[in-house]
Amino acid sequence: MRAVLCTAWGSADLLKVDEVAAPHAGAGEVIVAVRACGVQFVDNRIVAGESLLNTAKLDAHFGRSVQVTLPLVPGSEAAGVVEEVGAGVSSVKVGDRVLGTCLVGAFAEKVRFRELEVSPIPDEMDMHAAAGFYSAYFTAYYALVRRAALAEQECLLVLGAGGGVGLASVEIGKALGARVLAAASSDAKLTLARSRGADSAICYGAGPLSVAEQRELAGSFKAAAGPGGIHVVADLVGGTYAEPAMRCMAFKGRYLSIGFAAGVPLVPMHVIFNKNGALLGIEPVADHRLPGENPELMQTLFRWYREGRLQPQVTEVYPLEKVGTALRRLAERKSAGRVVLAV
């Protein structure tokens, strides 16, 4: 089968498509014939050799030893059709349309998942939308509902609102009845956020921001939020954008650290202290968050999808051979919506 191969840690431009042996299902495993792959920021880190792949936490979460050696097939999310099931698998069968998540291996014509790593998808969901659905919407729901307990009529600020998880956060925030402020680095990204229900849009510079620019951005956040302040910040950007958002939080506000597209921020802890606020880390493998472990939550997200509340925005589609271009678009923060590889 054809697959993307990483033979040396470094730039995504070094990746090549080659023939590799097709996988087969062992006990409790599922083989999926891939139709589309979701491209994520973390895939760049894995290809560069910068991701924490060999930790006990990952081993415990994924239920198997995670010892990644070269060469490897990158990719952590895909959608397709079940081609083979191993002994003991009961939640899916051959012919089912599914999405799946893993650490590596998804950028290929076939991928092996554990049963808990896959979930059947609605008949009306196309494969491109499904390929990036889990990581974006499950992460946003987990962060906003389970961790921040975002309530109706509260104010939510989304930093990085033009990306996959950012747009999902906008949509889920609106589904929960919140007032949503979308912040992003371009008018095109903010147009997407507004199309998904954002009440206000704030455009910030490419950064890193000077102290004066941070103060100016904080002023924009305060003006958009109004006297009540921001109850929840969903930060997918980090860097010098974090402090302006944190300083605009309401009393007992909740700050969600979800991603670091602009670098790991240095946060002013006295601001959290003075506001009696909460700083919450959202780590993708910190607890049990695989699709098969949360069927009720997945059904809620699929119901919202059928109702039109969630509309995944796939804005760029590339063939496997253009994987370097796709990953570079994410690394350079030039993409809006979801980037997908078509198989």
Residue frames as qw, qx, qy, qz and C-alpha x, y, z in Angstrom:
[[0.000, 0.889, 0.458, 0.000, 0.00, 0.00, 0.00],
 [0.333, 0.592, -0.051, 0.732, 1.03, 3.65, -0.43],
 [0.527, -0.754, -0.317, 0.229, 2.01, 5.60, 2.67],
 [0.110, 0.915, -0.234, 0.310, 3.85, 8.75, 3.70],
 [0.874, -0.155, -0.263, 0.378, 7.27, 7.84, 5.10],
 [0.167, -0.936, 0.271, -0.151, 9.41, 9.78, 7.55],
 [0.914, 0.131, -0.242, 0.298, 12.97, 8.43, 7.34],
 [0.494, 0.083, -0.316, 0.806, 14.77, 11.23, 9.23],
 [0.190, -0.767, -0.467, 0.396, 13.68, 13.73, 11.86],
 [0.257, -0.185, 0.193, 0.929, 13.39, 17.23, 10.45],
 [0.311, 0.271, -0.103, -0.905, 11.37, 19.24, 7.96],
 [0.689, 0.347, 0.540, -0.337, 8.08, 17.98, 6.56],
 [0.518, 0.704, -0.307, -0.376, 9.56, 18.62, 3.11],
 [0.018, -0.456, 0.887, 0.076, 11.67, 15.47, 3.60],
 [0.644, 0.120, 0.668, -0.353, 8.57, 13.24, 3.68],
 [0.259, 0.277, -0.716, -0.587, 8.02, 10.91, 0.72],
 [0.848, 0.078, 0.190, -0.489, 5.27, 8.55, -0.43],
 [0.170, 0.409, -0.884, -0.151, 6.41, 4.96, -0.86],
 [0.801, -0.122, -0.478, -0.338, 5.10, 1.38, -0.86],
 [0.176, -0.392, 0.771, -0.469, 4.96, -0.35, 2.55],
 [0.206, -0.155, -0.966, -0.025, 3.44, -3.57, 3.83],
 [0.482, -0.461, -0.268, -0.695, -0.30, -3.38, 4.53],
 [0.227, -0.284, 0.724, -0.587, -1.37, -3.92, 8.17],
 [0.533, -0.243, -0.760, -0.283, -3.57, -6.77, 9.41],
 [0.527, -0.581, 0.082, -0.615, -5.92, -6.83, 12.37],
 [0.290, 0.103, -0.876, 0.371, -4.91, -8.53, 15.59],
 [0.312, -0.558, -0.756, 0.139, -7.24, -9.18, 18.51],
 [0.172, -0.770, -0.379, 0.484, -9.20, -6.04, 19.38],
 [0.185, -0.414, 0.311, 0.835, -7.97, -4.20, 16.29],
 [0.539, 0.709, 0.407, -0.202, -9.61, -2.69, 13.22],
 [0.413, -0.081, 0.474, 0.774, -8.16, -2.11, 9.74],
 [0.310, 0.785, 0.319, -0.430, -9.59, 0.94, 7.99],
 [0.538, 0.362, 0.434, 0.625, -9.28, 1.64, 4.27],
 [0.175, -0.553, -0.182, 0.794, -8.54, 5.37, 4.44],
 [0.363, 0.744, 0.476, 0.297, -10.42, 7.91, 2.34],
 [0.114, 0.847, -0.063, 0.515, -9.10, 11.09, 3.99],
 [0.652, -0.222, -0.434, 0.581, -6.61, 12.11, 6.70],
 [0.191, -0.969, -0.136, -0.076, -6.85, 15.08, 9.03],
 [0.597, 0.365, -0.267, 0.663, -3.65, 17.13, 9.24],
 [0.504, -0.834, -0.225, 0.032, -2.79, 18.52, 12.68],
 [0.029, 0.907, -0.357, 0.221, -0.21, 20.87, 14.14],
 [0.689, -0.522, 0.501, -0.055, 1.14, 18.04, 16.29],
 [0.922, 0.304, 0.186, 0.152, 2.04, 16.05, 13.15],
 [0.387, 0.827, -0.266, 0.309, 4.75, 18.64, 12.45],
 [0.383, -0.721, 0.514, -0.262, 6.23, 18.10, 15.91],
 [0.911, -0.109, 0.396, -0.024, 6.26, 14.33, 15.46],
 [0.791, 0.560, 0.029, 0.244, 8.01, 14.59, 12.08],
 [0.168, 0.844, -0.349, 0.371, 10.55, 16.99, 13.59],
 [0.677, 0.002, -0.640, 0.363, 11.25, 14.56, 16.43],
 [0.014, -0.339, 0.359, -0.870, 9.98, 17.04, 19.02],
 [0.698, -0.375, -0.178, -0.583, 6.92, 15.20, 20.31],
 [0.328, -0.408, 0.762, -0.382, 6.93, 13.26, 23.60],
 [0.758, 0.124, -0.464, -0.441, 6.25, 9.89, 22.05],
 [0.661, 0.073, -0.724, 0.180, 8.00, 7.54, 24.47],
 [0.196, -0.369, 0.492, -0.764, 6.39, 8.36, 27.80],
 [0.006, -0.165, -0.949, 0.268, 4.57, 6.22, 30.34],
 [0.360, 0.400, 0.349, -0.767, 1.59, 8.56, 30.09],
 [0.524, 0.381, -0.435, -0.626, 1.18, 7.83, 26.39],
 [0.243, 0.110, -0.962, -0.049, 1.67, 4.12, 26.98],
 [0.143, 0.264, 0.802, -0.516, -1.11, 4.11, 29.59],
 [0.432, 0.442, 0.115, -0.778, -3.47, 6.19, 27.46],
 [0.580, 0.405, -0.480, -0.519, -3.12, 4.23, 24.23],
 [0.910, -0.148, 0.268, -0.281, -2.94, 0.86, 25.97],
 [0.937, 0.212, 0.035, 0.277, 0.27, -0.25, 24.32],
 [0.570, -0.482, 0.160, 0.646, 3.95, 0.61, 24.40],
 [0.418, 0.904, 0.091, -0.022, 4.71, 3.67, 22.31],
 [0.561, -0.473, 0.419, 0.535, 8.27, 3.18, 21.03],
 [0.577, 0.797, 0.118, -0.134, 8.55, 5.19, 17.84],
 [0.529, -0.403, 0.502, 0.552, 11.53, 4.51, 15.61],
 [0.407, 0.657, -0.290, -0.564, 12.41, 5.51, 12.08],
 [0.125, -0.168, -0.355, -0.911, 11.19, 5.00, 9.48],
 [0.172, 0.394, 0.761, -0.486, 7.62, 5.79, 10.50],
 [0.005, 0.530, 0.611, 0.588, 4.30, 6.69, 8.89],
 [0.015, 0.079, 0.389, -0.918, 3.09, 9.94, 10.46],
 [0.417, -0.282, -0.434, -0.747, -0.52, 11.04, 10.82],
 [0.032, 0.015, 0.807, -0.590, -2.86, 10.84, 13.78],
 [0.472, 0.383, 0.484, -0.630, -6.38, 11.04, 12.36],
 [0.097, 0.104, -0.765, -0.629, -8.24, 9.47, 9.45],
 [0.662, 0.239, 0.379, -0.600, -11.67, 8.51, 8.13],
 [0.281, 0.294, -0.795, -0.450, -12.59, 5.59, 5.93],
 [0.854, -0.067, -0.208, -0.471, -14.30, 2.22, 5.67],
 [0.606, -0.436, 0.648, -0.149, -13.68, -0.76, 7.94],
 [0.602, 0.450, -0.593, -0.291, -11.95, -3.46, 5.89],
 [0.673, 0.020, -0.724, 0.151, -11.04, -6.02, 8.57],
 [0.518, -0.665, 0.228, -0.488, -11.80, -6.61, 12.26],
 [0.284, 0.334, -0.860, 0.260, -9.88, -8.70, 14.73],
 [0.501, -0.342, -0.793, 0.059, -11.12, -11.13, 17.35],
 [0.297, -0.467, -0.581, 0.596, -13.27, -9.59, 20.05],
 [0.026, 0.067, -0.112, -0.991, -14.27, -6.44, 18.13],
 [0.089, 0.520, 0.845, -0.081, -17.99, -5.74, 18.52],
 [0.072, 0.688, 0.271, -0.669, -18.62, -2.00, 18.11],
 [0.387, 0.632, -0.318, -0.591, -17.87, -1.87, 14.36],
 [0.809, 0.141, 0.567, 0.065, -18.02, -4.32, 11.46],
 [0.387, -0.045, 0.586, 0.710, -16.63, -4.63, 7.96],
 [0.132, 0.576, 0.596, 0.544, -18.18, -1.98, 5.70],
 [0.253, -0.851, -0.380, 0.260, -18.84, 0.58, 8.46],
 [0.321, 0.727, -0.031, 0.607, -17.87, 4.19, 7.79],
 [0.664, -0.629, -0.255, 0.314, -15.70, 5.38, 10.69],
 [0.165, 0.870, -0.315, 0.341, -13.29, 7.99, 11.95],
 [0.892, -0.288, -0.216, 0.273, -10.24, 7.05, 13.98],
 [0.045, -0.927, 0.318, -0.192, -7.37, 8.54, 15.95],
 [0.932, -0.105, -0.110, 0.328, -3.87, 7.26, 16.73],
 [0.410, -0.749, 0.187, 0.486, -0.39, 8.60, 17.44],
 [0.052, 0.537, -0.608, -0.582, 1.19, 7.71, 14.09],
 [0.334, 0.053, 0.920, 0.195, 0.28, 5.71, 11.01],
 [0.429, 0.619, 0.524, -0.398, -2.73, 7.55, 9.57],
 [0.306, 0.717, -0.291, -0.555, -1.13, 9.03, 6.43],
 [0.145, -0.206, 0.928, 0.275, -1.59, 5.85, 4.42],
 [0.493, -0.049, -0.577, -0.649, -4.06, 3.90, 2.30],
 [0.749, -0.400, -0.509, -0.140, -4.78, 1.62, 5.28],
 [0.032, -0.541, 0.546, -0.639, -4.35, 2.12, 9.01],
 [0.572, -0.263, -0.769, 0.115, -4.63, -0.15, 12.03],
 [0.307, -0.533, 0.219, -0.757, -6.62, 1.18, 15.00],
 [0.028, -0.107, -0.905, 0.412, -7.58, -0.31, 18.32],
 [0.112, -0.598, -0.758, -0.234, -11.34, -0.67, 18.70],
 [0.250, -0.751, -0.399, 0.463, -11.47, 2.19, 21.24],
 [0.247, -0.384, 0.235, 0.858, -9.77, 4.49, 18.74],
 [0.044, -0.171, -0.651, -0.738, -12.60, 4.39, 16.18],
 [0.319, 0.392, 0.561, -0.656, -16.20, 5.55, 16.05],
 [0.327, 0.498, 0.722, 0.352, -18.92, 5.04, 13.41],
 [0.005, -0.223, 0.033, 0.974, -19.91, 8.28, 11.68],
 [0.520, 0.511, 0.421, -0.540, -23.34, 9.46, 10.44],
 [0.640, 0.384, 0.590, 0.308, -24.31, 8.47, 6.91],
 [0.291, 0.922, 0.226, 0.118, -24.61, 12.14, 5.93],
 [0.331, -0.845, 0.303, 0.292, -21.05, 13.05, 7.05],
 [0.757, 0.613, -0.217, 0.068, -18.58, 13.07, 4.16],
 [0.896, -0.112, -0.159, 0.399, -15.11, 11.64, 4.62],
 [0.383, 0.482, -0.155, 0.772, -13.27, 14.96, 4.37],
 [0.405, -0.668, 0.074, -0.620, -15.35, 16.40, 7.19],
 [0.911, -0.394, -0.092, -0.079, -14.97, 13.22, 9.26],
 [0.784, 0.263, -0.291, 0.481, -11.18, 13.12, 8.84],
 [0.253, 0.330, -0.359, 0.836, -10.66, 16.16, 11.05],
 [0.508, -0.603, -0.296, -0.539, -13.81, 15.98, 13.15],
 [0.787, -0.429, -0.411, 0.167, -12.64, 14.10, 16.23],
 [0.570, -0.075, -0.254, 0.777, -9.56, 16.08, 17.21],
 [0.000, 0.340, 0.070, 0.938, -11.25, 19.44, 16.68],
 [0.533, -0.487, -0.248, -0.646, -14.71, 18.92, 18.15],
 [0.798, -0.379, -0.449, 0.133, -13.88, 16.45, 20.89],
 [0.503, 0.005, -0.301, 0.810, -11.05, 18.70, 22.13],
 [0.126, -0.356, -0.044, -0.925, -13.27, 21.79, 22.06],
 [0.678, -0.483, -0.364, -0.417, -16.15, 20.03, 23.82],
 [0.764, -0.256, -0.451, 0.384, -13.87, 18.55, 26.46],
 [0.353, 0.107, -0.224, 0.902, -12.23, 21.93, 27.13],
 [0.227, -0.325, -0.081, -0.914, -15.37, 24.08, 27.20],
 [0.726, -0.390, -0.306, -0.476, -17.86, 21.69, 28.82],
 [0.864, -0.271, -0.392, 0.160, -15.95, 19.25, 31.00],
 [0.596, -0.049, -0.293, 0.746, -13.13, 21.52, 32.15],
 [0.074, 0.142, -0.068, 0.985, -14.41, 25.12, 31.96],
 [0.034, 0.555, 0.789, -0.261, -18.14, 24.43, 32.47],
 [0.004, -0.026, -0.246, -0.969, -18.98, 27.24, 30.04],
 [0.171, 0.505, 0.746, -0.399, -22.50, 28.45, 30.85],
 [0.230, 0.709, 0.554, 0.371, -25.23, 30.10, 28.82],
 [0.007, -0.972, -0.147, -0.183, -24.75, 33.86, 28.38],
 [0.600, -0.615, 0.213, 0.466, -21.13, 33.75, 29.55],
 [0.383, 0.867, -0.257, -0.190, -18.47, 35.41, 27.37],
 [0.882, -0.096, 0.347, 0.303, -15.99, 33.14, 25.57],
 [0.201, 0.848, -0.384, -0.306, -12.83, 34.40, 23.85],
 [0.937, 0.116, 0.271, 0.186, -11.23, 32.05, 21.31],
 [0.060, -0.795, 0.472, 0.378, -7.61, 32.80, 20.41],
 [0.095, -0.244, 0.885, 0.385, -6.78, 31.14, 17.10],
 [0.585, 0.336, 0.498, -0.545, -10.42, 31.07, 16.05],
 [0.575, 0.560, -0.318, -0.504, -9.64, 30.38, 12.39],
 [0.148, 0.352, -0.921, -0.078, -8.13, 26.90, 12.84],
 [0.518, -0.177, -0.792, -0.272, -9.83, 23.55, 13.28],
 [0.385, -0.393, -0.718, 0.426, -10.12, 23.50, 17.08],
 [0.022, -0.183, -0.165, 0.969, -10.69, 27.25, 17.12],
 [0.421, -0.084, -0.423, -0.798, -13.69, 27.08, 14.78],
 [0.535, -0.298, -0.790, -0.043, -15.00, 24.08, 16.71],
 [0.265, -0.295, -0.564, 0.725, -14.74, 26.13, 19.91],
 [0.216, 0.055, -0.090, -0.971, -16.72, 28.94, 18.28],
 [0.535, -0.168, -0.616, -0.554, -19.47, 26.55, 17.20],
 [0.529, -0.318, -0.759, 0.209, -19.67, 24.69, 20.51],
 [0.123, -0.169, -0.378, 0.902, -19.62, 27.96, 22.42],
 [0.387, -0.023, -0.218, -0.895, -22.64, 29.11, 20.42],
 [0.585, -0.207, -0.738, -0.265, -24.36, 25.74, 20.86],
 [0.434, -0.310, -0.685, 0.496, -24.01, 26.24, 24.62],
 [0.115, -0.888, -0.427, -0.128, -25.55, 29.71, 24.44],
 [0.511, -0.519, -0.030, 0.685, -22.39, 31.73, 25.13],
 [0.308, 0.941, -0.029, -0.140, -21.39, 35.07, 23.60],
 [0.863, -0.034, 0.244, 0.442, -18.32, 34.30, 21.48],
 [0.082, 0.920, -0.265, -0.278, -15.44, 36.63, 20.68],
 [0.919, 0.224, 0.169, 0.278, -13.24, 35.28, 17.89],
 [0.110, -0.883, 0.354, 0.288, -9.61, 36.41, 17.59],
 [0.873, 0.183, 0.333, 0.305, -7.33, 35.43, 14.69],
 [0.421, -0.466, 0.295, 0.720, -4.48, 36.72, 12.54],
 [0.075, -0.002, 0.582, 0.810, -6.31, 37.43, 9.28],
 [0.502, 0.168, 0.066, -0.846, -9.62, 38.70, 7.93],
 [0.602, 0.108, -0.684, -0.398, -10.13, 35.41, 6.06],
 [0.323, -0.076, -0.885, 0.327, -9.94, 33.43, 9.32],
 [0.161, 0.205, 0.497, -0.828, -12.29, 35.87, 11.06],
 [0.545, 0.133, -0.321, -0.763, -14.76, 35.63, 8.17],
 [0.540, -0.035, -0.835, -0.100, -14.88, 31.88, 8.75],
 [0.163, -0.157, -0.755, 0.615, -15.39, 32.41, 12.47],
 [0.351, 0.179, 0.157, -0.906, -18.24, 34.86, 11.87],
 [0.584, 0.069, -0.575, -0.569, -19.84, 32.39, 9.47],
 [0.526, -0.141, -0.830, 0.121, -19.91, 29.89, 12.33],
 [0.444, -0.732, -0.503, -0.118, -21.65, 32.29, 14.71],
 [0.490, -0.160, -0.301, 0.802, -18.95, 34.45, 16.35],
 [0.057, -0.889, -0.435, 0.129, -20.52, 37.61, 17.80],
 [0.012, -0.958, 0.214, 0.189, -17.37, 39.74, 17.54],
 [0.890, 0.275, 0.017, 0.363, -14.11, 39.44, 15.64],
 [0.271, -0.905, 0.255, 0.207, -10.70, 40.79, 16.68],
 [0.824, 0.488, -0.130, 0.256, -7.74, 40.72, 14.28],
 [0.530, -0.771, 0.253, 0.247, -4.25, 40.61, 15.81],
 [0.306, 0.790, -0.500, -0.177, -0.81, 40.96, 14.23],
 [0.864, 0.240, -0.442, 0.010, 1.45, 38.10, 13.21],
 [0.699, -0.695, 0.165, -0.032, 3.61, 38.63, 16.31],
 [0.447, -0.442, -0.641, 0.440, 5.52, 38.30, 18.48],
 [0.087, -0.889, -0.299, -0.335, 3.79, 41.33, 19.96],
 [0.280, 0.351, -0.388, 0.805, 5.63, 44.18, 21.65],
 [0.128, -0.343, -0.694, 0.620, 4.47, 45.35, 25.08],
 [0.247, 0.277, 0.013, -0.929, 2.66, 48.26, 23.44],
 [0.471, 0.032, -0.655, -0.591, 0.95, 45.91, 20.98],
 [0.315, -0.242, -0.897, 0.193, -0.08, 43.61, 23.82],
 [0.046, 0.355, 0.471, -0.806, -1.68, 46.53, 25.64],
 [0.370, 0.213, -0.299, -0.853, -3.49, 47.55, 22.46],
 [0.446, -0.079, -0.839, -0.303, -4.77, 44.00, 21.99],
 [0.175, -0.304, -0.798, 0.490, -5.95, 43.85, 25.60],
 [0.217, 0.304, 0.161, -0.913, -7.88, 47.06, 24.95],
 [0.462, 0.089, -0.583, -0.663, -9.58, 45.43, 21.94],
 [0.373, -0.187, -0.907, 0.061, -10.52, 42.40, 24.03],
 [0.039, -0.323, -0.599, 0.732, -11.94, 44.59, 26.83],
 [0.329, 0.237, -0.116, -0.907, -13.99, 46.66, 24.39],
 [0.500, 0.002, -0.721, -0.480, -15.45, 43.56, 22.75],
 [0.346, -0.208, -0.879, 0.254, -16.19, 41.83, 26.06],
 [0.352, -0.701, -0.260, -0.563, -17.87, 44.77, 27.75],
 [0.286, -0.660, 0.415, -0.557, -17.98, 45.50, 31.49],
 [0.921, -0.277, 0.123, -0.246, -18.60, 41.87, 32.46],
 [0.195, -0.629, 0.739, 0.142, -15.23, 40.74, 31.15],
 [0.641, 0.283, -0.655, -0.282, -14.33, 37.38, 29.62],
 [0.808, -0.377, 0.288, -0.349, -15.49, 34.34, 31.54],
 [0.881, -0.079, 0.424, 0.195, -13.58, 31.72, 29.54],
 [0.228, 0.768, -0.479, -0.358, -10.49, 32.06, 27.34],
 [0.937, 0.121, 0.312, 0.104, -9.78, 29.20, 24.90],
 [0.013, 0.852, -0.429, -0.300, -6.16, 29.79, 23.89],
 [0.935, 0.220, 0.236, 0.147, -4.80, 27.82, 20.96],
 [0.486, 0.809, -0.127, 0.307, -2.04, 30.33, 20.20],
 [0.761, -0.451, -0.124, 0.450, -0.04, 31.06, 23.34],
 [0.522, 0.342, 0.052, 0.780, 3.05, 33.23, 22.87],
 [0.124, -0.046, -0.226, 0.965, 2.64, 36.94, 23.48],
 [0.388, -0.348, -0.438, -0.733, -1.13, 36.72, 22.93],
 [0.529, -0.362, -0.754, 0.141, -1.80, 34.95, 26.23],
 [0.268, -0.261, -0.464, 0.803, -1.24, 37.78, 28.69],
 [0.222, -0.057, -0.135, -0.964, -3.54, 40.34, 26.99],
 [0.585, -0.294, -0.611, -0.445, -6.37, 37.77, 27.10],
 [0.543, -0.290, -0.691, 0.379, -5.67, 36.77, 30.69],
 [0.139, -0.107, -0.304, 0.936, -5.76, 40.38, 31.87],
 [0.389, -0.108, -0.248, -0.881, -9.27, 40.75, 30.45],
 [0.402, -0.244, -0.881, -0.041, -10.78, 37.83, 32.33],
 [0.512, -0.616, -0.138, -0.582, -13.73, 38.30, 34.64],
 [0.372, -0.464, 0.657, -0.463, -13.64, 37.45, 38.33],
 [0.705, -0.056, 0.687, -0.168, -13.47, 33.65, 38.62],
 [0.636, 0.608, -0.292, -0.375, -12.60, 33.46, 34.94],
 [0.865, -0.134, 0.467, 0.123, -11.19, 30.25, 33.42],
 [0.248, 0.759, -0.488, -0.353, -8.18, 30.23, 31.15],
 [0.944, 0.102, 0.313, -0.011, -7.81, 27.15, 28.92],
 [0.038, -0.687, 0.624, 0.372, -4.31, 26.51, 27.60],
 [0.889, 0.280, 0.312, -0.182, -4.97, 24.29, 24.56],
 [0.826, 0.382, 0.161, 0.382, -2.12, 24.97, 22.14],
 [0.395, -0.708, 0.164, 0.562, 1.09, 26.89, 21.49],
 [0.681, 0.606, 0.300, 0.283, 1.07, 27.82, 17.79],
 [0.218, 0.894, -0.137, 0.366, 2.95, 31.05, 18.63],
 [0.384, 0.387, -0.644, 0.536, 5.13, 29.52, 21.36],
 [0.531, -0.461, -0.661, 0.262, 4.80, 28.61, 25.03],
 [0.089, -0.830, -0.079, -0.545, 3.56, 31.71, 26.91],
 [0.339, -0.006, -0.596, 0.728, 5.00, 33.24, 30.07],
 [0.319, -0.683, -0.519, -0.403, 1.82, 33.93, 32.02],
 [0.041, -0.450, 0.393, -0.801, 1.45, 36.47, 34.85],
 [0.421, -0.294, -0.851, 0.110, 0.30, 34.25, 37.70],
 [0.040, -0.235, -0.480, 0.844, -0.56, 37.24, 39.90],
 [0.401, 0.009, -0.281, -0.872, -3.36, 38.07, 37.42],
 [0.586, -0.207, -0.754, -0.211, -4.91, 34.63, 37.97],
 [0.350, -0.227, -0.690, 0.592, -4.45, 35.13, 41.72],
 [0.088, 0.144, 0.206, -0.964, -6.08, 38.57, 41.80],
 [0.529, -0.002, -0.359, -0.769, -9.05, 37.44, 39.74],
 [0.613, -0.121, 0.685, -0.375, -9.54, 34.26, 41.77],
 [0.699, 0.455, -0.302, -0.461, -9.27, 32.59, 38.40],
 [0.864, -0.123, 0.487, 0.029, -8.39, 29.13, 37.13],
 [0.249, 0.644, -0.619, -0.373, -5.58, 28.14, 34.76],
 [0.869, 0.054, 0.448, -0.204, -6.52, 24.86, 33.07],
 [0.029, -0.469, 0.761, 0.447, -4.27, 22.75, 30.88],
 [0.852, 0.317, 0.173, -0.379, -5.90, 20.80, 28.05],
 [0.106, -0.504, 0.817, 0.261, -3.55, 17.95, 27.09],
 [0.689, 0.192, -0.424, -0.555, -4.80, 15.55, 24.41],
 [0.723, 0.015, -0.691, -0.001, -3.67, 12.40, 26.23],
 [0.112, -0.418, 0.571, -0.698, -4.07, 13.48, 29.85],
 [0.519, 0.007, 0.703, -0.486, -7.00, 11.14, 30.47],
 [0.392, 0.236, 0.870, 0.183, -9.40, 8.80, 28.70],
 [0.342, 0.621, 0.073, -0.701, -10.57, 10.67, 25.66],
 [0.097, -0.101, 0.842, 0.522, -10.70, 8.14, 22.83],
 [0.484, -0.040, -0.330, -0.810, -13.86, 8.04, 20.67],
 [0.630, -0.164, -0.735, -0.191, -14.82, 4.53, 21.75],
 [0.328, -0.177, -0.696, 0.614, -14.50, 5.46, 25.41],
 [0.130, 0.342, 0.304, -0.880, -17.05, 8.27, 25.04],
 [0.122, 0.340, 0.812, 0.458, -19.90, 7.03, 22.82],
 [0.022, -0.799, -0.565, 0.204, -22.50, 9.31, 24.45],
 [0.139, -0.714, 0.100, 0.678, -20.36, 12.38, 23.89],
 [0.178, -0.115, 0.699, 0.683, -19.69, 11.38, 20.28],
 [0.086, 0.560, 0.799, 0.202, -23.42, 10.95, 19.74],
 [0.060, -0.832, -0.299, 0.463, -24.02, 14.46, 21.10],
 [0.139, -0.538, 0.395, 0.731, -21.48, 15.88, 18.64],
 [0.135, 0.133, 0.831, 0.523, -22.95, 13.89, 15.75],
 [0.058, 0.724, 0.680, -0.099, -26.46, 15.07, 16.68],
 [0.057, -0.796, -0.028, 0.602, -25.29, 18.68, 16.64],
 [0.174, -0.258, 0.654, 0.689, -23.69, 17.97, 13.25],
 [0.120, 0.421, 0.847, 0.303, -26.99, 16.64, 11.86],
 [0.026, -0.830, -0.489, 0.268, -28.79, 19.68, 13.24],
 [0.439, 0.739, 0.123, 0.496, -26.36, 22.00, 11.44],
 [0.413, -0.908, 0.053, 0.046, -24.84, 23.43, 14.61],
 [0.520, -0.541, 0.531, 0.394, -21.45, 21.97, 13.72],
 [0.741, 0.667, 0.078, -0.035, -20.18, 22.42, 10.18],
 [0.698, -0.375, 0.325, 0.516, -16.53, 21.37, 9.75],
 [0.359, 0.893, -0.102, -0.253, -14.80, 23.83, 7.46],
 [0.780, -0.077, 0.426, 0.453, -12.44, 21.86, 5.19],
 [0.214, 0.909, -0.044, -0.356, -10.65, 24.62, 3.31],
 [0.227, 0.693, -0.643, -0.234, -7.61, 22.86, 1.83],
 [0.944, 0.002, 0.315, -0.098, -7.36, 19.35, 0.37],
 [0.150, 0.711, -0.651, -0.221, -4.07, 17.84, -0.84],
 [0.921, 0.137, -0.355, -0.081, -3.03, 14.43, -2.20],
 [0.861, -0.450, 0.024, 0.235, -0.64, 12.31, -0.11],
 [0.720, 0.274, 0.053, 0.636, 2.27, 13.48, -2.27],
 [0.079, 0.692, -0.010, 0.718, 1.68, 17.08, -1.08],
 [0.668, -0.595, -0.417, 0.159, 1.89, 16.23, 2.64],
 [0.530, -0.124, -0.143, 0.827, 4.88, 18.55, 3.05],
 [0.032, -0.379, -0.225, -0.897, 2.88, 21.48, 1.72],
 [0.550, -0.611, -0.461, -0.335, -0.07, 20.66, 3.99],
 [0.696, -0.480, -0.342, 0.411, 2.08, 20.46, 7.11],
 [0.395, 0.051, -0.010, 0.917, 4.00, 23.61, 6.21],
 [0.198, -0.568, -0.346, -0.720, 0.72, 25.53, 5.87],
 [0.653, -0.667, -0.355, -0.053, -0.11, 24.65, 9.47],
 [0.693, -0.270, -0.182, 0.643, 3.38, 25.33, 10.78],
 [0.255, 0.144, 0.109, 0.950, 3.39, 28.79, 9.21],
 [0.112, 0.512, 0.596, -0.608, -0.14, 29.51, 10.54],
 [0.143, 0.194, -0.414, -0.878, -1.38, 30.24, 7.00],
 [0.222, -0.267, -0.875, -0.337, -4.28, 27.81, 6.92],
 [0.446, -0.096, 0.278, -0.846, -7.85, 28.56, 7.94],
 [0.889, 0.010, -0.035, -0.456, -10.29, 25.79, 8.81],
 [0.821, -0.265, 0.504, 0.046, -9.20, 22.17, 8.41],
 [0.301, 0.618, -0.644, -0.334, -6.46, 20.85, 6.15],
 [0.883, 0.009, 0.418, -0.214, -7.04, 17.33, 4.77],
 [0.025, -0.397, 0.820, 0.412, -5.11, 14.75, 2.73],
 [0.831, 0.239, 0.026, -0.501, -7.28, 12.90, 0.21],
 [0.346, -0.317, 0.872, 0.137, -6.42, 9.22, -0.23]]
